[in-house]
Amino acid sequence: MADFNVNLREKDSVSVIDVKGFLDAHTAPELENVFNKLIDTNQFKVVVNFNELNYISSAGLGVFMAYIETMRENNGDIKFSNMKENVYNIFDLLGFPLLYEFFKNEDDAINKFLESGKF
């Protein structure tokens, strides 16, 4: 089984999900569990920090597509930060930059929520 770790923390009233390792069909349910927990606790402002993610498959990408509408319907969003170039290239190839905001670092993504007044 591929190495994967997901960690949930809060920073400035924004939920931050740290993903590490390989996100694929075998590990995607772990990330889905985190998103379900956020929805269950009415936390819809999410930054996903990809600093330690080395690989993502279509199943991993599908997790984000499955939850974006729910987040936005509840005045939230999913923003991405700290993405390695090889991982970003996969998102870019599939048109994700048209649907999501990408940030070089986590603080910029969090500040985008603060600036938007969505609190």
FIZA-734222 format. One line per 2 residues: number of its first residue (from 1); their letters; for each residue x, y, z of C-alpha. Coordinates in steps of 0.05 Angstrom, whole numbers, plus 5000, padded with zeros to 4 digits. Layout:
% residues N
NUM	a	X:Y:Z; ...
END
This chain:
% residues 119
1	ma	5000:5000:5000; 5025:5069:4983
3	df	5051:5115:5037; 5000:5170:5053
5	nv	4985:5214:5112; 4932:5267:5122
7	nl	4931:5316:5180; 4876:5366:5197
9	re	4890:5430:5236; 4861:5499:5242
11	kd	4895:5565:5229; 4860:5634:5233
13	sv	4791:5601:5230; 4809:5563:5167
15	sv	4815:5487:5164; 4883:5465:5137
17	id	4892:5395:5110; 4964:5373:5103
19	vk	4973:5316:5054; 5037:5274:5050
21	gf	5060:5218:5005; 5018:5186:4951
23	ld	4945:5203:4940; 4912:5149:4898
25	ah	4852:5102:4897; 4878:5064:4958
27	ta	4890:5127:5000; 4834:5173:4975
29	pe	4784:5148:5027; 4828:5176:5082
31	le	4822:5246:5051; 4747:5236:5040
33	nv	4739:5221:5114; 4772:5288:5131
35	fn	4725:5326:5084; 4665:5289:5113
37	kl	4687:5308:5184; 4693:5381:5162
39	id	4623:5381:5132; 4595:5347:5194
41	tn	4624:5403:5237; 4604:5460:5189
43	qf	4675:5478:5170; 4674:5498:5097
45	kv	4736:5542:5089; 4792:5495:5071
47	vv	4865:5502:5050; 4900:5439:5026
49	nf	4975:5442:5037; 5010:5398:4986
51	ne	5081:5412:5011; 5096:5338:5023
53	ln	5052:5306:4970; 5093:5269:4919
55	yi	5040:5239:4874; 4966:5245:4859
57	ss	4923:5200:4815; 4856:5213:4783
59	ag	4822:5183:4844; 4857:5235:4887
61	lg	4835:5291:4841; 4765:5264:4845
63	vf	4762:5276:4920; 4768:5351:4909
65	ma	4716:5351:4855; 4668:5312:4900
67	yi	4670:5365:4955; 4680:5432:4922
69	et	4606:5444:4908; 4586:5430:4980
71	mr	4640:5477:5006; 4619:5534:4960
73	en	4545:5524:4973; 4561:5538:5046
75	ng	4601:5602:5033; 4667:5566:5035
77	di	4718:5541:4986; 4778:5494:4976
79	kf	4843:5529:4962; 4909:5495:4946
81	sn	4979:5515:4970; 5052:5493:4970
83	mk	5045:5448:4909; 5106:5416:4878
85	en	5114:5428:4803; 5102:5355:4783
87	vy	5037:5353:4823; 5014:5421:4797
89	ni	5026:5398:4726; 4974:5343:4735
91	fd	4923:5393:4762; 4940:5442:4706
93	ll	4933:5389:4651; 4862:5374:4674
95	gf	4841:5447:4679; 4838:5454:4754
97	pl	4867:5525:4754; 4801:5547:4722
99	ly	4762:5519:4782; 4808:5528:4841
101	ef	4856:5579:4868; 4929:5559:4876
103	fk	4977:5594:4923; 5053:5589:4932
105	ne	5045:5586:5008; 4993:5569:5059
107	dd	4989:5639:5090; 4970:5670:5023
109	ai	4914:5620:5015; 4888:5633:5086
111	nk	4893:5708:5076; 4850:5702:5013
113	fl	4793:5677:5058; 4805:5734:5107
115	es	4806:5786:5051; 4743:5760:5018
117	gk	4703:5774:5081; 4674:5703:5080
119	f	4674:5700:5156
END
